[in-house]
Amino acid sequence: MSGQPREEQGFVFRLAYHSPHSGAKHLPFPSMEPIPVFVSDGDYLQVEDCLAAEIVGSGSEAVLRVKLTPGGREKLNHLAELNRQAAGMDDYVALLLFIHGKPASRLAMVFEPLPAFEMDYSGLSQSEAEALHLLITG
């Protein structure tokens, strides 16, 4: 064991909010207009929640299609339910992907329950998609 935190060695999705929450830290978020993002310390979705992955498309059109475990699907459906009940911007919950400890450049939102056990994640560079694919599939 190298002593690095687990997210430094792989990937995790963490909960992200637009207002301070207990156990969340402010993260300067790179976007066209910087927005406040508060990210939880704890992992929400990790490799154990994924069964398989494939890259669909290439280059800037790369999408990572992830097959989830029943527990992973339940976690995303829980977020969809929270977001369906949101009354204002501060009530929405997003996911922020960390690959090898570095945050991705966009938040992932879940608004509807997943009809199957697959999640599409877009907005990755080709190298990010390939790195994430390798982390999931081993």
C-alpha positions in Angstrom: 0.0 0.0 0.0 1.5 3.3 -1.0 -0.3 5.3 1.7 -2.2 7.4 -0.8 -5.9 7.9 -0.3 -8.0 5.5 -2.3 -9.2 8.1 -4.8 -5.6 8.8 -5.7 -5.3 5.3 -7.0 -8.6 5.0 -8.9 -11.9 6.8 -9.2 -14.8 7.8 -7.0 -17.9 9.8 -7.5 -18.6 12.2 -4.6 -21.8 14.1 -3.8 -21.7 17.8 -4.7 -23.9 20.6 -3.5 -24.4 24.3 -4.3 -24.6 25.2 -0.6 -22.5 24.1 2.4 -23.4 20.7 3.9 -22.1 18.9 6.8 -18.9 17.1 5.9 -18.6 18.9 2.5 -15.6 21.1 1.5 -15.7 24.0 -0.9 -14.1 23.3 -4.2 -13.3 26.0 -6.8 -15.0 24.5 -9.8 -13.7 25.2 -13.3 -16.5 26.4 -15.6 -17.4 29.3 -17.8 -18.8 31.1 -14.8 -17.3 29.7 -11.6 -20.0 28.3 -9.4 -19.8 27.4 -5.7 -19.5 23.6 -5.3 -19.3 21.8 -2.0 -18.1 18.2 -2.3 -18.5 15.5 0.3 -15.6 13.8 1.9 -17.1 10.4 1.5 -17.2 8.3 -1.6 -20.7 7.8 -3.1 -20.2 5.7 -6.2 -17.0 3.6 -6.6 -15.6 0.7 -8.6 -17.5 -1.8 -6.4 -20.8 -0.3 -7.8 -19.8 -1.1 -11.4 -19.9 -4.4 -13.2 -18.6 -3.4 -16.6 -17.9 -0.5 -18.9 -17.5 0.3 -22.6 -16.5 3.4 -24.5 -19.1 4.5 -27.0 -17.9 7.1 -29.6 -14.5 8.7 -29.6 -12.7 12.0 -29.2 -14.9 14.8 -27.8 -17.9 12.5 -28.4 -16.6 9.8 -26.1 -19.2 8.4 -23.7 -18.5 5.9 -21.0 -21.4 3.4 -20.6 -21.2 1.8 -17.2 -23.2 -1.2 -16.2 -24.1 -0.9 -12.5 -24.7 -3.4 -9.7 -28.2 -3.3 -8.2 -26.7 -1.3 -5.3 -25.1 1.2 -7.7 -28.4 1.7 -9.5 -30.2 2.2 -6.2 -27.7 4.9 -5.3 -28.4 6.8 -8.6 -32.1 6.4 -8.3 -31.9 7.8 -4.8 -30.3 10.9 -6.2 -32.9 11.2 -8.9 -35.6 11.1 -6.2 -33.8 13.9 -4.2 -33.5 16.0 -7.3 -37.1 15.5 -8.3 -38.1 16.9 -4.9 -35.7 19.9 -5.1 -37.4 23.3 -4.8 -34.4 25.5 -5.6 -30.9 25.4 -6.9 -29.4 24.8 -3.4 -31.5 21.6 -3.1 -30.0 19.8 -6.1 -27.4 17.1 -5.5 -24.9 16.3 -8.2 -22.0 13.9 -8.5 -18.4 14.9 -9.1 -16.1 12.3 -10.6 -12.5 12.1 -9.3 -10.0 10.1 -11.4 -6.7 9.5 -9.7 -7.6 12.3 -7.2 -8.3 15.0 -9.9 -11.9 16.2 -10.3 -13.5 16.0 -13.7 -14.5 19.3 -15.4 -18.2 18.9 -15.0 -20.9 17.8 -12.6 -23.1 14.8 -13.3 -26.8 15.2 -12.5 -29.4 12.5 -12.1 -33.0 13.6 -12.6 -34.9 10.5 -13.5 -34.7 6.9 -12.2 -32.5 4.7 -14.4 -34.7 2.4 -16.6 -31.9 -0.3 -16.6 -28.6 -0.9 -14.9 -26.6 1.4 -17.3 -25.3 4.9 -16.7 -23.9 7.0 -19.6 -21.2 9.4 -18.6 -20.2 12.0 -21.2 -18.0 15.1 -21.2 -14.8 13.1 -20.7 -11.8 13.5 -22.8 -10.7 10.4 -24.7 -7.9 9.8 -22.2 -10.2 10.3 -19.2 -12.7 7.9 -20.8 -9.9 5.3 -21.4 -8.5 5.7 -17.9 -11.9 5.3 -16.3 -12.7 2.3 -18.5 -9.5 0.6 -17.4 -10.2 1.3 -13.7 -13.6 -0.3 -14.0 -12.8 -3.2 -16.1 -9.4 -3.9 -14.5 
